Amino acid sequence: MAQDATGYVASGDPASMAALDAFAEDFLGYRAEIGRIVAAAEADPSCALANAWAAALWMLTETQKGRARAGRYLARAEAAAATERERLAVAHARAWATGDSVAALAACERSAEDFPRDLVAVKFGTYHALNRGDAPALLRLPARVAEANGEVAFLHGMLAFGHEQCHALGAAEASARRAMELRADEVWAHHALAHVLLTTDRADEGIETFRGLAPHWEGRNPFIVTHNWWHYCLFLLDRDRADEALALYDRRVWALEKSWGQIQAGAVALLARLELLGVDVGDRWAALAPHLATPAQRHVEPFIDLHLVYGLARAGDPAADEVLDGIAATAAAAHPATRAAWAEVALPAARALAAHARGDAEACMRDLSPTLPRMHEIGGSHAQRDLFDQILIDALLRSGRLAQAQRMLALRHAFNPRVPATKRLLDRVLAAAKVPRHHGG
């Protein structure tokens, strides 16, 4: 046994400690080299932490293949002579592999309490909190270890996102900027700042700021690169610069890794938003569909499944119905920790999205209206889930439900008054409702 950079002892060969330190930097910093922990685990079966982290990394791919491959490393981690910190990491990976997101999150919370310098456990915990729609946990985890990690940029990046998802926007911005003072290349802090600037209607500032930050994203793992560019595109859409956003879809958002479900979800979401603004996206749905149709990424995270359904249905691909059927089967067999999210939220939402993609506004409205207040339960951030609000507004407009559409649009306009597309839609609704122009707001 030996100590890693946290000062905590871990099992295995002393040479494995460098691999643990490298993984912490790779994981927290979204580095492309993150996969080297797998080689380290292969080289040292006696290091419980390396093998637990390798198992968790395979789970993080959010694929059926990843789940299967995690088993090898999990078995070795469970067989190793582990420290208490390592036992918590193994318990986390085991709970995750069995679909128990409640227990997985609990293991990370216990680790944060007992081993506060282990930011890897905190980061994994925030992943589960986000997927469960548990914004307080998303903030509680990094806040719990803040005193032990006050000068660590990664900690402040996690705090920033937690604050933002809890609607504490001032604290979120302060934490993001503190992270960037400590490390200008803290890409998760960039991401949190993007959320703040979008939510506070500062798209012009976002465009200018992110032009300067973008060079830091080069060479990072494809998720954070494409996702931060996706956020940049949202700034453009909020300022009626859809042509630029469409060009960035081709050059940045859908230009790197194409088999990862999170990246596919970003591509679907951006094309959908563009179409809702009236942009002709050409043959991009058809080009995207073969990547969405592969079964590997299905039924791991409901948030991803919803995007697969929508993209395939927009492309006219019959695989959309296969995914819908699979969601129903997954809901019936899901672990109790996630069964309600699959059965009561994901399944009706998926039906609604397929209906909208196929032009059935009435069916979309019927399934999505009662589901929307619970959409956080299937994961994703505020900004990501806003797509579902936009789709419902479109369905309401297409089905002639002007009063409901007006309520949603008026709230959006009140919070973000500088978004031209929202104002145009609101004016259209008020005109259709025969509200005199000077009384429309």
GIGIPE-V267973 format. One record per residue. N is the residue number from 0. RES is the residue in one small letter. PHI is phi in radians with two decimals (* if undefined). PSI is psi in whole degrees, 0 to 359 (none if undefined). OMEGA is omega as a letter, one per 30 degrees, with the letter a starting at -180 (* if undefined). Layout:
# GIGIPE-V267973
n=(N & N)
res=(RES & RES)
phi=(PHI & PHI)
psi=(PSI & PSI)
omega=(OMEGA & OMEGA)
This chain:
# GIGIPE-V267973
n=(0 & 1 & 2 & 3 & 4 & 5 & 6 & 7 & 8 & 9 & 10 & 11 & 12 & 13 & 14 & 15 & 16 & 17 & 18 & 19 & 20 & 21 & 22 & 23 & 24 & 25 & 26 & 27 & 28 & 29 & 30 & 31 & 32 & 33 & 34 & 35 & 36 & 37 & 38 & 39 & 40 & 41 & 42 & 43 & 44 & 45 & 46 & 47 & 48 & 49 & 50 & 51 & 52 & 53 & 54 & 55 & 56 & 57 & 58 & 59 & 60 & 61 & 62 & 63 & 64 & 65 & 66 & 67 & 68 & 69 & 70 & 71 & 72 & 73 & 74 & 75 & 76 & 77 & 78 & 79 & 80 & 81 & 82 & 83 & 84 & 85 & 86 & 87 & 88 & 89 & 90 & 91 & 92 & 93 & 94 & 95 & 96 & 97 & 98 & 99 & 100 & 101 & 102 & 103 & 104 & 105 & 106 & 107 & 108 & 109 & 110 & 111 & 112 & 113 & 114 & 115 & 116 & 117 & 118 & 119 & 120 & 121 & 122 & 123 & 124 & 125 & 126 & 127 & 128 & 129 & 130 & 131 & 132 & 133 & 134 & 135 & 136 & 137 & 138 & 139 & 140 & 141 & 142 & 143 & 144 & 145 & 146 & 147 & 148 & 149 & 150 & 151 & 152 & 153 & 154 & 155 & 156 & 157 & 158 & 159 & 160 & 161 & 162 & 163 & 164 & 165 & 166 & 167 & 168 & 169 & 170 & 171 & 172 & 173 & 174 & 175 & 176 & 177 & 178 & 179 & 180 & 181 & 182 & 183 & 184 & 185 & 186 & 187 & 188 & 189 & 190 & 191 & 192 & 193 & 194 & 195 & 196 & 197 & 198 & 199 & 200 & 201 & 202 & 203 & 204 & 205 & 206 & 207 & 208 & 209 & 210 & 211 & 212 & 213 & 214 & 215 & 216 & 217 & 218 & 219 & 220 & 221 & 222 & 223 & 224 & 225 & 226 & 227 & 228 & 229 & 230 & 231 & 232 & 233 & 234 & 235 & 236 & 237 & 238 & 239 & 240 & 241 & 242 & 243 & 244 & 245 & 246 & 247 & 248 & 249 & 250 & 251 & 252 & 253 & 254 & 255 & 256 & 257 & 258 & 259 & 260 & 261 & 262 & 263 & 264 & 265 & 266 & 267 & 268 & 269 & 270 & 271 & 272 & 273 & 274 & 275 & 276 & 277 & 278 & 279 & 280 & 281 & 282 & 283 & 284 & 285 & 286 & 287 & 288 & 289 & 290 & 291 & 292 & 293 & 294 & 295 & 296 & 297 & 298 & 299 & 300 & 301 & 302 & 303 & 304 & 305 & 306 & 307 & 308 & 309 & 310 & 311 & 312 & 313 & 314 & 315 & 316 & 317 & 318 & 319 & 320 & 321 & 322 & 323 & 324 & 325 & 326 & 327 & 328 & 329 & 330 & 331 & 332 & 333 & 334 & 335 & 336 & 337 & 338 & 339 & 340 & 341 & 342 & 343 & 344 & 345 & 346 & 347 & 348 & 349 & 350 & 351 & 352 & 353 & 354 & 355 & 356 & 357 & 358 & 359 & 360 & 361 & 362 & 363 & 364 & 365 & 366 & 367 & 368 & 369 & 370 & 371 & 372 & 373 & 374 & 375 & 376 & 377 & 378 & 379 & 380 & 381 & 382 & 383 & 384 & 385 & 386 & 387 & 388 & 389 & 390 & 391 & 392 & 393 & 394 & 395 & 396 & 397 & 398 & 399 & 400 & 401 & 402 & 403 & 404 & 405 & 406 & 407 & 408 & 409 & 410 & 411 & 412 & 413 & 414 & 415 & 416 & 417 & 418 & 419 & 420 & 421 & 422 & 423 & 424 & 425 & 426 & 427 & 428 & 429 & 430 & 431 & 432 & 433 & 434 & 435 & 436 & 437 & 438 & 439 & 440)
res=(m & a & q & d & a & t & g & y & v & a & s & g & d & p & a & s & m & a & a & l & d & a & f & a & e & d & f & l & g & y & r & a & e & i & g & r & i & v & a & a & a & e & a & d & p & s & c & a & l & a & n & a & w & a & a & a & l & w & m & l & t & e & t & q & k & g & r & a & r & a & g & r & y & l & a & r & a & e & a & a & a & a & t & e & r & e & r & l & a & v & a & h & a & r & a & w & a & t & g & d & s & v & a & a & l & a & a & c & e & r & s & a & e & d & f & p & r & d & l & v & a & v & k & f & g & t & y & h & a & l & n & r & g & d & a & p & a & l & l & r & l & p & a & r & v & a & e & a & n & g & e & v & a & f & l & h & g & m & l & a & f & g & h & e & q & c & h & a & l & g & a & a & e & a & s & a & r & r & a & m & e & l & r & a & d & e & v & w & a & h & h & a & l & a & h & v & l & l & t & t & d & r & a & d & e & g & i & e & t & f & r & g & l & a & p & h & w & e & g & r & n & p & f & i & v & t & h & n & w & w & h & y & c & l & f & l & l & d & r & d & r & a & d & e & a & l & a & l & y & d & r & r & v & w & a & l & e & k & s & w & g & q & i & q & a & g & a & v & a & l & l & a & r & l & e & l & l & g & v & d & v & g & d & r & w & a & a & l & a & p & h & l & a & t & p & a & q & r & h & v & e & p & f & i & d & l & h & l & v & y & g & l & a & r & a & g & d & p & a & a & d & e & v & l & d & g & i & a & a & t & a & a & a & a & h & p & a & t & r & a & a & w & a & e & v & a & l & p & a & a & r & a & l & a & a & h & a & r & g & d & a & e & a & c & m & r & d & l & s & p & t & l & p & r & m & h & e & i & g & g & s & h & a & q & r & d & l & f & d & q & i & l & i & d & a & l & l & r & s & g & r & l & a & q & a & q & r & m & l & a & l & r & h & a & f & n & p & r & v & p & a & t & k & r & l & l & d & r & v & l & a & a & a & k & v & p & r & h & h & g & g)
phi=(* & -2.74 & -1.68 & -1.67 & -1.14 & -1.28 & 1.60 & -1.58 & -1.47 & -2.33 & -1.37 & 1.73 & -1.18 & -0.96 & -1.15 & -1.27 & -1.10 & -1.11 & -1.19 & -1.12 & -1.11 & -1.14 & -1.12 & -1.01 & -1.16 & -1.12 & -1.22 & -1.20 & -1.70 & 0.95 & -1.53 & -1.17 & -1.46 & -0.98 & -1.23 & -1.23 & -1.14 & -1.16 & -1.11 & -1.13 & -1.15 & -1.07 & -1.30 & -2.43 & -1.08 & -1.46 & -1.57 & -1.07 & -1.22 & -1.06 & -1.28 & -1.13 & -1.21 & -1.11 & -1.07 & -1.13 & -1.12 & -1.11 & -1.12 & -1.19 & -1.18 & 0.98 & -2.29 & -1.13 & -1.10 & -1.07 & -1.03 & -1.14 & -1.26 & -1.08 & -1.02 & -1.06 & -1.32 & -1.14 & -1.09 & -1.21 & -1.11 & -1.23 & -1.49 & -1.35 & -1.42 & -1.73 & -1.37 & -1.09 & -1.04 & -1.16 & -1.08 & -1.19 & -1.13 & -1.18 & -1.08 & -1.07 & -1.13 & -1.13 & -1.08 & -1.07 & -1.13 & -1.64 & 1.48 & -1.66 & -1.20 & -1.14 & -1.19 & -1.08 & -1.12 & -1.09 & -1.11 & -1.17 & -1.13 & -1.12 & -1.10 & -1.07 & -1.25 & -1.62 & -2.35 & -1.14 & -1.48 & -1.49 & -1.31 & -1.10 & -1.10 & -1.10 & -1.11 & -1.05 & -1.08 & -1.16 & -1.05 & -1.18 & -1.07 & -1.12 & -1.16 & -1.60 & 1.24 & -1.75 & -1.08 & -1.01 & -1.17 & -1.06 & -1.58 & -1.05 & -1.05 & -1.17 & -1.10 & -1.13 & -1.90 & -1.10 & -1.09 & -1.43 & -2.38 & -1.04 & -1.83 & -1.79 & -1.04 & -1.03 & -1.05 & -1.23 & -1.11 & -1.18 & -1.03 & -1.04 & -1.19 & -1.08 & -1.05 & -1.12 & -1.23 & -1.63 & 1.21 & -1.62 & -1.24 & -1.11 & -1.13 & -1.09 & -1.13 & -1.08 & -1.17 & -1.08 & -1.23 & -1.13 & -1.02 & -1.27 & -1.17 & -1.28 & -2.59 & -1.09 & -1.71 & -1.38 & -1.21 & -1.27 & -1.17 & -0.98 & -1.05 & -1.10 & -1.11 & -1.03 & -1.04 & -1.10 & -1.14 & -1.17 & -1.17 & -1.66 & 1.08 & -2.05 & -1.10 & -1.07 & -1.11 & -1.08 & -1.06 & -1.16 & -1.11 & -1.34 & -1.05 & -1.33 & -1.47 & -0.95 & -1.02 & -1.21 & -1.46 & -1.09 & 1.47 & -1.46 & -1.21 & -1.03 & -1.07 & -1.20 & -1.09 & -1.18 & -1.24 & -1.19 & -1.18 & -1.03 & -1.09 & -1.04 & -1.09 & -1.11 & -1.04 & -1.08 & -1.09 & -1.23 & -2.11 & 1.05 & -2.01 & -1.14 & -1.07 & -1.18 & -1.12 & -1.13 & -1.11 & -1.27 & -0.97 & -1.24 & -1.57 & -2.27 & -1.27 & -2.17 & -2.23 & -1.95 & -1.14 & -2.03 & -1.81 & -1.53 & -1.02 & -1.12 & -1.24 & -1.07 & -1.07 & -1.10 & -1.14 & -1.03 & -1.10 & -1.23 & -1.06 & -1.09 & -1.11 & -1.09 & -1.11 & -1.11 & -1.54 & 1.57 & -1.47 & -1.43 & -1.62 & 1.14 & -1.67 & -1.18 & -1.09 & -1.11 & -1.23 & -1.34 & -0.96 & -1.04 & -1.29 & -1.28 & -1.40 & -1.23 & -1.28 & -1.00 & -1.67 & -1.36 & 1.09 & -1.78 & -2.22 & -1.07 & -1.00 & -1.21 & -0.99 & -1.06 & -1.26 & -1.06 & -1.04 & -1.13 & -1.10 & -1.16 & -1.15 & -1.14 & -1.42 & 1.26 & -1.55 & -1.11 & -1.09 & -1.01 & -1.25 & -1.10 & -1.14 & -1.03 & -1.08 & -1.16 & -1.10 & -1.07 & -1.17 & -1.11 & -1.04 & -1.21 & -1.87 & -1.16 & -1.04 & -0.93 & -1.15 & -2.16 & -1.08 & -1.13 & -1.08 & -1.24 & -1.39 & -1.72 & -2.08 & -1.10 & -1.14 & -1.13 & -1.15 & -1.11 & -1.06 & -1.12 & -1.19 & -1.08 & -1.09 & -1.09 & -1.06 & -1.69 & 1.57 & -1.75 & -1.14 & -1.08 & -1.14 & -1.03 & -1.06 & -1.10 & -1.50 & -1.47 & -0.97 & -1.31 & -1.53 & -0.94 & -1.10 & -1.91 & -1.11 & -1.06 & -1.18 & -1.75 & 1.65 & 1.52 & -1.59 & -0.95 & -1.10 & -1.19 & -1.26 & -1.06 & -0.98 & -1.18 & -1.09 & -1.13 & -1.15 & -1.12 & -1.01 & -1.09 & -1.13 & -1.10 & -1.12 & -1.20 & -1.70 & 1.34 & -1.59 & -1.20 & -1.11 & -1.16 & -1.10 & -1.06 & -1.07 & -1.16 & -1.20 & -1.11 & -1.13 & -1.07 & -1.17 & -1.13 & -1.44 & -2.31 & -1.24 & -1.72 & -1.64 & -1.06 & -1.09 & -1.13 & -1.11 & -1.11 & -1.13 & -1.10 & -1.08 & -1.12 & -1.14 & -1.12 & -1.15 & -1.13 & -1.48 & 1.08 & -1.44 & -0.96 & -0.96 & -1.32 & -1.88 & -1.42 & 1.60)
psi=(155 & 174 & 142 & 189 & 341 & 343 & 357 & 150 & 143 & 157 & 170 & 185 & 141 & 331 & 338 & 343 & 323 & 324 & 323 & 317 & 320 & 320 & 319 & 315 & 318 & 314 & 310 & 331 & 6 & 47 & 149 & 339 & 11 & 332 & 352 & 347 & 333 & 317 & 322 & 321 & 320 & 321 & 338 & 84 & 341 & 353 & 101 & 321 & 318 & 318 & 324 & 319 & 324 & 318 & 315 & 324 & 319 & 322 & 327 & 343 & 344 & 45 & 159 & 323 & 319 & 318 & 316 & 318 & 335 & 330 & 321 & 314 & 327 & 319 & 319 & 322 & 320 & 335 & 344 & 159 & 97 & 150 & 173 & 318 & 317 & 323 & 324 & 321 & 321 & 317 & 322 & 311 & 320 & 315 & 318 & 315 & 333 & 4 & 11 & 84 & 334 & 312 & 324 & 314 & 320 & 322 & 320 & 321 & 319 & 319 & 318 & 324 & 317 & 334 & 69 & 343 & 356 & 87 & 344 & 315 & 321 & 316 & 316 & 321 & 320 & 329 & 312 & 322 & 318 & 316 & 335 & 357 & 27 & 81 & 320 & 320 & 326 & 327 & 321 & 319 & 303 & 328 & 325 & 331 & 12 & 320 & 325 & 350 & 34 & 333 & 17 & 118 & 321 & 322 & 315 & 329 & 318 & 319 & 318 & 313 & 321 & 315 & 316 & 318 & 342 & 9 & 18 & 77 & 324 & 314 & 323 & 314 & 318 & 318 & 319 & 316 & 328 & 317 & 318 & 336 & 319 & 321 & 112 & 338 & 22 & 93 & 334 & 329 & 322 & 314 & 314 & 320 & 323 & 317 & 315 & 313 & 322 & 314 & 329 & 17 & 41 & 49 & 323 & 316 & 321 & 316 & 313 & 315 & 316 & 340 & 321 & 332 & 335 & 323 & 334 & 342 & 341 & 134 & 358 & 177 & 152 & 331 & 307 & 327 & 306 & 325 & 320 & 326 & 325 & 315 & 321 & 320 & 325 & 323 & 315 & 316 & 323 & 351 & 25 & 37 & 52 & 326 & 321 & 321 & 320 & 320 & 322 & 334 & 313 & 322 & 334 & 310 & 324 & 51 & 354 & 234 & 130 & 5 & 355 & 127 & 322 & 322 & 321 & 318 & 319 & 320 & 314 & 313 & 321 & 317 & 318 & 316 & 320 & 315 & 322 & 337 & 2 & 13 & 135 & 114 & 7 & 224 & 20 & 328 & 316 & 323 & 328 & 327 & 316 & 329 & 324 & 335 & 347 & 137 & 346 & 322 & 5 & 146 & 30 & 311 & 127 & 327 & 318 & 318 & 321 & 321 & 324 & 314 & 312 & 313 & 317 & 319 & 322 & 328 & 354 & 24 & 127 & 346 & 342 & 320 & 328 & 317 & 319 & 314 & 321 & 325 & 317 & 317 & 320 & 318 & 321 & 330 & 2 & 154 & 146 & 333 & 334 & 3 & 317 & 321 & 318 & 312 & 320 & 344 & 301 & 316 & 307 & 326 & 320 & 319 & 318 & 317 & 320 & 319 & 315 & 315 & 332 & 6 & 12 & 86 & 323 & 312 & 320 & 311 & 319 & 319 & 328 & 325 & 309 & 342 & 331 & 318 & 345 & 10 & 336 & 337 & 342 & 9 & 184 & 160 & 174 & 312 & 320 & 316 & 346 & 336 & 320 & 325 & 316 & 321 & 319 & 318 & 316 & 318 & 320 & 317 & 316 & 334 & 7 & 18 & 77 & 322 & 316 & 318 & 319 & 318 & 314 & 317 & 322 & 320 & 316 & 316 & 324 & 321 & 328 & 74 & 349 & 13 & 107 & 323 & 321 & 317 & 321 & 315 & 318 & 317 & 322 & 317 & 315 & 322 & 317 & 329 & 4 & 35 & 127 & 140 & 316 & 358 & 6 & 344 & none)
omega=(l & l & l & a & l & a & l & a & l & l & l & a & l & l & a & a & l & l & l & l & a & l & l & l & a & a & a & a & l & a & a & a & a & a & a & l & l & l & l & l & l & a & a & l & a & l & a & a & l & a & l & l & l & l & a & l & l & l & a & l & l & l & l & l & l & l & a & a & l & a & a & a & l & l & l & l & a & a & a & l & a & l & a & l & l & l & l & l & l & l & l & a & l & l & l & a & l & l & a & a & l & l & l & l & a & l & l & l & l & l & l & a & a & a & a & l & l & a & l & l & l & a & l & l & l & l & a & l & l & a & l & a & a & a & l & l & l & l & a & a & l & l & a & a & a & a & a & a & a & a & a & a & a & l & a & l & l & l & a & a & l & l & a & a & l & l & l & a & l & l & l & a & l & l & l & a & l & l & a & l & a & l & a & a & a & a & l & l & l & a & l & l & l & l & a & a & l & a & a & l & a & a & l & l & l & l & a & a & a & l & l & a & a & l & l & a & a & l & l & a & a & a & a & l & a & a & l & l & l & l & l & l & l & l & a & a & l & l & l & l & a & l & l & l & l & l & l & l & a & a & a & a & a & a & a & l & a & a & a & a & l & l & l & l & l & l & l & a & a & l & l & l & l & l & l & l & l & a & l & a & l & a & a & l & a & l & a & a & a & l & l & a & a & a & a & a & a & l & l & l & a & l & l & a & a & l & l & a & a & a & l & l & l & l & a & a & a & l & l & l & l & l & l & l & l & l & l & l & l & l & a & a & a & l & l & a & a & a & a & l & l & a & a & a & a & a & l & l & l & l & a & a & l & l & l & a & a & l & a & a & a & a & l & a & a & a & a & a & a & a & a & a & a & a & l & a & l & l & a & a & l & a & l & a & l & l & a & l & a & l & l & l & l & l & l & l & a & l & l & l & a & a & l & l & a & a & a & a & l & l & l & a & l & a & a & a & a & l & a & a & l & a & l & l & l & l & l & l & a & l & l & l & l & l & l & a & a & l & a & a & *)
